Structures are given as C-alpha cells and as structure tokens.
Amino acid sequence: MRKKQVLEFGLLVTCLLFLAACDKEKIQAEKEKDNSSQTHVVVIGSELEGIYLARAAVDEGLAVTILDPREKPGGQLIQGQMQFLDEPFDDQNHSLLQGRVKELFNRYKKGEIRKANEFEQYFNSLIKGIPLESGISITSMNRVKDAVTATQQIKSITYRTKDGYEKTISANYWVENTDFNALVDGLELERMPGIETVFGGAQEYMASSIMMKFRRVDWEKFQRETNRLTKKEIEDKYGSTTTVTDKFTWGFGNVGAAFPPDKESIRAALERGKAETIRILPHLREQLVGWENAEINGYPDYLYIRDYNRFQTEYVLQASDLMGGKMFWDNVSIGGYPIDLQGTASHTWGQHSGDPDKYGMPLRSFIPKGFSNVILAGKNVGASAVAYGSARIQANTSLAAEVIGILLGNLKRERDLSKLTQNEMQDIHAYLKNKYGITLNGVTAKNKTRDLTEDQIQQLNLGKLLLP
C-alpha cells in the first residue's frame, strides 16, 4: 500500500511539474504575443504634421500607432513651443490654407488658441483615441527587398520602451515624423546636399532656435511707439521687416544684429540658448520701448530645429519648381511662402531667394527613393537646399501629411506608393474635394521663371541667383 501511495505521489509530482512547465511556456507565449503587434500605419515621432496624417488615416478607418522617441509628445509645437504660425499666401494675398491646419490657423487668428495650454488641448484633440508611446528607441528593423524591382519595404521594427522592455510591431506603412531622422537614419539612404551648397563650407544646417519667453512687457506702449514711426524710420532704426501687431511682433533685425552672441558660453545648444535668453533681456529692455520691466517667462524643453539631414526622394523639389508655379499630377499640397534660408554658423543672416506665387507638392517628394512603404512627414520633405527654404513651412507639409493619411485610407490594398497611377490620383483628388473641400488639381500659378535662361534657372536652383 505504501509503495502504491509513493508511486501515486510520484506521478502527481510529475504531473504538477509538467503542468508548471506548460504554464511557463504558455506565459512565455502570451508574453511574446503581448510584445508583438500588427497595425496599418506606424508613425515614428509626434511632430504636428505626422499627427495630421495619423488623425486622417484613423478617420478613414485605419489602425494607427504613434511611437515617439522623445520623452514627451508634441514636438516642435508643444515641447519646442514654436507657437507662432506662418501662413502662406499667394501673389493675390489669398491664403493657401486647406484642411485641418486651416482650422488651427483660424482659431489662432481669432485668439482662441494662443497660450501653451491651448495648443496642448488642440494637440490632444488630434491624438485622442490613437495609441501613443513616448520615450522609445528603435533597436532593429526587418526589411525585405523585391528581387525584380529592387525596392525595399520595412516589415517590422523592434523597439525598446522607456521602461526597458523590447517590443516588435508590424505595419503596412511607416512614417518618419521626427526632426532628427529617428526612422530613416537606419535605412542607408542617400543624403541630399544641404545648405552648405548655397553658402559654401563643410556640411551645415540652418540655425536651430530656442524660443525666448518674456512677460511684463507693456505691449500697448511697445506697439504705439513703434507704429508712430514712418516706414523709413522703422527701417533705419529697427530693420526692414519690423512689424508690431496687437498680439505679435517680428523683424527688429537691427536690434538683433547689435547684440553680440556668446559663442563660447555652454556646450549644449539648449543650455546655450537659455544662457543667451538671460543675456539678451537687458539689451531688449534698453532697446525696445515698453520692455523696461520685461522678465523671462520660462523655457521650452528643446530647440526648434529648422533643418537636418534630408534624403533623396522619388522627386526632389527645386527652387525653379517653386518660382515657376509648377503643379504635379500627384499633388498632395499647394504650397507657398518666400524662399527663406535662415542663417548658419558661417553665414549669420541667411538669404532670401525669391517669392513664389504658389506651387504644387507631389506625393513623390514624400516617398524616399527605393522604399515602397515609407512616408516622410513635415520637414523631412524631399526638397533641395534652396527649395527647402519655402517647402519646409509647417502649413505646407501639414496639408500634405493629412492628404497622405486620407490617401492611405482609400487604397484598396497595400500598395507601392511610388507606383500610384494618374487615374488613381485623380480619383483621390475628386474624393478630397467632395468630402473635405481640399482642392489640389486644376490650380494655376504665376510662372516667375518664364524669362530666365537655362543657365539662370540652374543658378537659381543653386541659390546663386536671387529673384526680386
């Protein structure tokens, strides 16, 4: 009897061990399942432009996940606090705003969205219901190449969460939506020549900026005393573009030029920007009427980055496209804005290359060359160093991103985006106009390159010819 009991006990222990092993395998399988996911679109980064793409794709029925390498969401708009919105106009002074970004500008101009918390509320309304994970870092990518076409696809990426866990996600489409190439830096793409091709020297970028925040400015006095001057007096004293409205001011180039920047202050650019904010305050108090009691009103979390590495796209916009008012069969935006090349370390005050009427921005300028399911959002647009001075403007690329999000929702199946046909784009354009009131075809613009020679057009594209 005792032997039987021992045998039964041994069998029971064996069964328990077997069940425990099964449970362990089940737990591991569940864990691996939890760490793997599938979606239609993955947006890397939380800059506003790509958020418009995400929102549009979700509204069109797609599943979207946002993975943000930054510690906090919101990018340039929220964390960089670049909350002055530049509106593009054509030569007839007609606004070129369309789509969701038009609503933002309208509320901005009405004064409904001006403060940091109001921008945050707006941003949060766009990401509502969309999974967003901040503080991630991409550790590896699974890419495949088509043997016939030689085009590549990203099938999945593995990333580390801010808590140290590894996860893998698969998707049909991938969107680069950071200002530091978090996704495409690992794709071995060819970098387009940057601003150094215009100003000379080594590889360079337009200046990044810290948004300086001040309070206790007597704005009425500031506006009154500035606006009582004649146009010539303003130009002589403050600079040619100086303007003061009841809410905003810009220009004052002479005031800035009279301030000697400290090139040796702090190693990190952000800390250097904070230090310069402290240093410039007494200068502004002395130079600007109404600023006598101004104080620093905090600092943004990181810099406003205008320009970083950009990579070859299926079509690269040139300055002659912009100044010629060129339109494309695959337009995803109608852009406009002066070709404004901001200063660099070696060329302090930058360059104004010309004022386009308006121009088209093709889908192909948002598709990196050689990849069929990767999309570039915002300032990653494929534009030459000169054309980038206008194409980079947030309103231009916000419309493009929203349109691409709508386009993805209307594709019948996973597609090579660079292979969409003109007929397919015509259908998309009709849908955009009927449902969203967005017009991208049938638009005409003034050609300001009509009288230029081929050599002059080449010089324009190199930034060596400046059009009035």
Disulfide bonds with the S-S distance in Angstrom:
none
